């Protein structure tokens, strides 16, 4: 069996876990085309992987500054509101709200930022004339644990040249941490048009269906949360009215279309036993005409933060968790395999339990 060394290439499953506010968070990211010679790994990880075989893993807990870039006060800027772009590249108006994340390219006049820079900043203060942008990594102050599990290895067929991937950046720099509140306070998501839609939901509407691999990931999560034989209430758009008591509830790929989500979840809570979990799950695919406007405006990881707020507002405050699964393999017989370069739909989930 091939072992992890400079003569091998393969795939690693990275799992990042951390705690923020009152919730536990987990990000799973499949690292494809791992190159032990050229790639940059979190501190100590490359050495620990040496000699390991498929199925084996290593993990490290990193305090702030040892993995995620350290916080710099110089990256917290207070600027005039005229420096904030008024519209997105699609022509939609930008509605600045405290606690929200926006692409740094939306700030005009930064020397190290281009208009198409997507790296996020958090808007931390706002008045009639100025706004404060925190450009630090959202996990800059948070200890993180990173596990690397070897999925497969094969012997290198060529020399040591090839691509270079910085795995901490690939896994952590495009969303993890954005689901957290600002200083423990609820994020202000809800502007007056947040729940508006371009088109109403008609009776025959069905949301885009995740690919088979994403559905398997969702099924595994459901199996974890709901014991065999549990009575689970399904909150899909075409589900039947609840009757009696349930051991849990799940809402998959429907949350983005709800214009009264908290009312719906409070209604659901009435039918759940104490301690029952409520799972809210979605992918990156949705119908932009029928989804609420606010959903389209949010980054994928901000949507996890929104789902957490829905859970809290509906009373599901125990055992709050989020999970993201990204870059997984898509089935080879999937009709969109080539179009998606073999990448499965990402899965995002948040859940909590009724007290």
C-alpha positions in Angstrom: 0.0 0.0 0.0 1.3 3.5 -0.9 2.3 5.6 2.0 2.3 9.4 2.3 5.6 10.7 1.1 7.3 12.8 -1.6 6.8 10.1 -4.1 3.0 10.0 -3.7 0.0 12.1 -4.7 -3.6 11.7 -3.6 -6.6 13.2 -1.7 -7.0 14.4 1.9 -10.2 15.0 3.7 -9.7 18.2 5.9 -12.1 18.7 8.8 -12.0 22.0 10.7 -13.9 22.3 14.0 -14.3 25.3 16.2 -16.7 27.0 18.6 -18.2 30.5 18.4 -21.0 32.1 20.4 -23.2 29.2 21.6 -22.6 26.9 18.7 -20.2 24.2 17.5 -19.1 24.4 13.8 -17.6 21.9 11.4 -16.2 22.3 7.9 -15.4 19.3 5.8 -13.4 20.0 2.6 -12.0 17.4 0.2 -8.4 18.3 -0.8 -8.0 17.0 -4.3 -4.6 16.5 -6.1 -2.5 16.8 -2.9 1.1 17.2 -3.7 3.4 16.5 -0.7 6.4 18.1 -2.3 5.0 21.5 -3.4 1.9 22.1 -1.2 1.8 24.2 1.9 0.2 22.5 4.9 -0.8 23.9 8.3 2.1 23.9 10.8 3.3 20.4 11.7 0.9 18.6 9.5 3.1 17.6 6.6 5.6 16.0 8.9 2.9 14.1 10.9 1.4 12.7 7.7 4.7 11.2 6.6 4.4 7.4 6.3 0.6 7.4 7.0 -1.6 5.2 4.8 -5.2 5.7 3.4 -7.7 5.7 6.2 -5.3 7.2 8.7 -5.4 10.7 10.0 -3.6 13.4 12.0 -5.1 16.4 13.8 -3.8 19.6 15.4 -5.4 22.3 17.5 -4.1 25.7 16.6 -4.4 28.7 18.9 -5.0 32.1 17.2 -2.0 33.3 15.1 -0.6 29.7 14.7 -2.7 28.8 11.7 -5.3 31.5 10.9 -3.6 34.9 10.2 -3.3 37.0 13.3 -5.6 39.9 13.9 -4.2 43.3 12.8 -5.8 46.5 13.9 -4.5 48.1 10.7 -7.0 46.0 8.9 -9.9 47.7 10.7 -10.8 50.8 8.6 -13.3 53.6 9.2 -14.2 55.2 5.9 -16.7 57.5 4.4 -19.9 56.0 3.0 -18.9 57.3 -0.4 -16.2 54.7 -0.5 -18.7 51.9 -0.4 -20.0 50.7 -3.8 -23.7 51.4 -4.2 -24.5 48.4 -6.4 -23.3 44.9 -7.0 -21.9 43.8 -10.3 -25.4 42.5 -11.2 -26.9 46.0 -10.7 -28.6 45.2 -7.4 -28.4 47.9 -4.7 -26.2 47.2 -1.7 -28.0 47.6 1.6 -25.2 48.0 4.2 -26.1 46.3 7.5 -24.0 46.0 10.7 -22.7 42.5 11.1 -23.0 41.5 7.4 -20.1 40.5 5.2 -19.3 42.0 1.8 -16.6 41.5 -0.8 -13.6 43.8 -0.2 -13.9 44.8 -3.9 -17.0 46.8 -2.8 -14.7 49.3 -1.1 -13.3 51.9 -3.5 -9.8 53.2 -3.3 -8.0 50.4 -1.4 -4.5 50.0 -2.8 -4.3 46.2 -2.3 -7.8 45.4 -3.5 -9.3 45.2 -7.0 -13.0 45.7 -7.8 -13.5 42.0 -8.4 -11.8 41.0 -5.1 -14.1 38.6 -3.3 -12.3 38.2 0.0 -14.8 39.3 2.6 -14.8 42.1 5.1 -17.3 42.5 8.0 -19.2 45.8 8.4 -18.9 46.4 12.2 -20.1 50.0 12.5 -22.3 52.3 10.5 -23.7 55.8 10.7 -25.0 58.4 8.3 -21.5 59.4 7.1 -19.1 56.5 7.8 -18.7 52.7 8.0 -16.1 50.5 9.6 -14.8 47.6 7.7 -13.0 44.7 9.5 -10.8 43.0 6.9 -9.4 40.4 9.4 -10.1 36.7 8.9 -13.4 35.9 10.7 -11.6 33.1 12.7 -8.6 35.3 13.6 -9.4 35.2 17.3 -10.7 31.6 17.5 -8.8 28.3 18.2 -9.4 25.8 15.5 -8.8 22.0 15.2 -7.9 20.7 11.8 -7.9 17.0 11.0 -6.4 15.6 7.8 -7.5 12.1 6.8 -5.9 10.4 3.9 -8.6 9.3 1.5 -6.4 7.7 -1.2 -2.8 7.7 -2.5 -1.1 6.7 -5.6 2.5 6.6 -6.7 3.7 9.8 -8.5 4.2 9.2 -12.2 6.2 12.4 -12.9 8.8 14.5 -11.2 8.3 16.8 -8.3 7.0 19.7 -10.4 3.3 20.5 -10.6 0.7 22.7 -8.9 1.0 24.2 -5.5 -1.9 24.5 -3.1 -1.9 26.3 0.3 -4.4 24.0 2.1 -5.2 26.3 5.0 -6.2 29.0 2.6 -8.2 26.6 0.4 -10.1 25.2 3.4 -10.5 28.2 5.7 -10.4 31.4 3.7 -13.6 31.4 1.7 -16.4 31.2 4.3 -15.7 29.4 7.6 -16.3 31.7 10.5 -18.8 33.9 8.6 -21.7 32.2 10.3 -20.9 33.7 13.7 -22.5 36.7 15.3 -20.7 40.0 15.7 -19.6 40.4 19.4 -22.3 37.9 20.4 -25.1 40.1 19.1 -27.6 38.9 16.4 -26.6 39.9 12.9 -28.9 42.5 11.3 -30.0 40.5 8.2 -33.5 41.8 7.8 -34.0 44.9 5.7 -37.5 45.8 4.6 -37.3 43.9 1.3 -35.5 40.8 2.7 -38.5 38.4 2.3 -39.6 39.7 -1.1 -39.7 37.4 -4.1 -39.6 38.1 -7.9 -42.2 35.4 -8.5 -44.7 33.6 -6.3 -44.5 29.9 -5.6 -46.9 28.0 -7.8 -48.3 24.7 -6.8 -46.1 22.6 -9.0 -42.8 24.3 -8.1 -40.0 22.0 -7.0 -36.6 23.3 -5.9 -33.4 22.2 -7.7 -32.5 18.7 -6.6 -28.9 18.1 -5.2 -26.8 15.5 -6.9 -26.6 12.0 -5.7 -23.4 12.5 -3.7 -24.8 15.5 -1.9 -28.0 13.6 -1.1 -25.9 10.8 0.4 -24.1 13.4 2.6 -27.5 14.7 3.7 -28.7 11.1 4.4 -25.7 10.4 6.6 -26.4 13.5 8.6 -30.0 12.6 9.1 -29.0 9.1 10.3 -26.7 10.8 12.9 -29.4 13.0 14.2 -32.5 10.8 14.0 -32.3 7.3 15.4 -33.7 4.4 13.4 -37.5 4.2 13.7 -37.8 7.9 14.7 -40.9 9.8 13.5 -39.5 12.7 11.6 -41.5 15.7 10.3 -40.5 16.7 6.8 -40.8 20.4 6.0 -40.3 20.2 2.3 -42.6 22.4 0.2 -45.0 19.7 -0.6 -45.1 18.0 2.8 -48.4 17.1 4.6 -49.7 18.9 7.6 -48.3 17.5 10.9 -50.3 15.3 13.2 -49.4 14.1 16.7 -45.9 14.2 18.1 -42.6 13.8 16.3 -39.0 12.8 17.3 -37.5 15.5 15.1 -38.0 17.6 12.0 -36.0 18.3 8.8 -36.2 21.1 6.3 -34.1 20.4 3.2 -33.8 22.8 0.3 -36.9 24.7 1.3 -35.7 27.3 3.8 -34.7 29.7 1.0 -38.3 30.0 -0.2 -39.9 30.7 3.2 -41.1 34.3 3.7 -42.3 33.5 7.3 -39.6 31.0 8.4 -39.7 31.7 12.1 -43.4 31.4 12.3 -43.2 28.0 10.5 -40.4 26.7 12.8 -42.4 27.8 15.9 -45.4 26.0 14.6 -43.2 22.9 14.1 -41.9 23.1 17.6 -45.4 22.5 18.9 -45.3 19.0 17.4 -41.9 18.0 18.6 -40.9 16.2 21.8 -38.5 17.9 24.2 -34.9 17.4 23.1 -36.0 16.7 19.5 -33.7 18.1 16.8 -34.6 20.4 13.9 -32.3 20.2 10.9 -32.2 23.0 8.3 -30.1 22.0 5.2 -29.5 23.5 1.8 -27.0 23.6 -1.1 -25.8 26.4 -3.3 -28.5 25.7 -5.9 -31.9 27.5 -5.7 -34.4 29.3 -7.9 -33.4 33.0 -7.7 -36.9 34.1 -8.9 -38.8 32.2 -6.2 -36.3 32.4 -3.3 -36.6 35.4 -1.0 -34.4 38.3 -2.0 -32.3 38.1 1.2 -31.2 34.6 0.4 -29.6 35.7 -2.9 -27.8 38.5 -1.2 -26.0 36.3 1.4 -22.7 34.4 1.2 -23.2 30.7 1.6 -21.7 30.7 5.1 -23.8 33.7 6.1 -26.8 31.6 5.2 -25.7 29.2 7.9 -25.6 32.2 10.3 -29.2 33.1 9.1 -30.3 29.5 9.7 -28.9 29.7 13.2 -30.8 32.9 13.9 -34.0 31.3 12.7 -33.4 28.4 15.1 -32.7 30.7 18.0 -35.7 32.9 17.3 -37.9 29.8 17.1 -36.7 28.5 20.4 -34.3 25.7 19.3 -31.5 26.9 21.4 -29.9 23.7 22.7 -27.0 21.9 21.0 -26.7 24.4 18.1 -24.4 23.1 15.3 -23.4 23.9 11.8 -21.8 21.6 9.2 -20.5 22.4 5.7 -19.3 19.8 3.2 -17.5 21.1 0.2 -15.5 19.9 -2.8 -16.7 16.3 -2.5 -16.6 13.9 -5.5 -19.5 13.9 -7.8 -20.6 10.5 -9.2 -19.0 9.8 -12.6 -22.3 8.8 -14.2 -23.8 12.1 -13.2 -25.0 14.0 -16.3 -23.3 17.2 -15.0 -20.0 15.5 -14.2 -17.9 17.3 -16.8 -19.7 20.6 -16.4 -18.9 20.6 -12.7 -15.4 19.2 -13.1 -16.5 16.2 -10.9 -17.4 18.3 -7.9 -20.5 17.5 -5.9 -22.9 20.2 -4.7 -21.8 21.6 -1.4 -24.0 20.8 1.6 -24.7 23.3 4.4 -26.7 22.4 7.5 -27.6 23.9 10.9 -29.5 22.2 13.7 -30.6 22.7 17.2 -32.8 20.9 19.7 -36.0 21.9 21.4 -35.4 22.5 25.2 
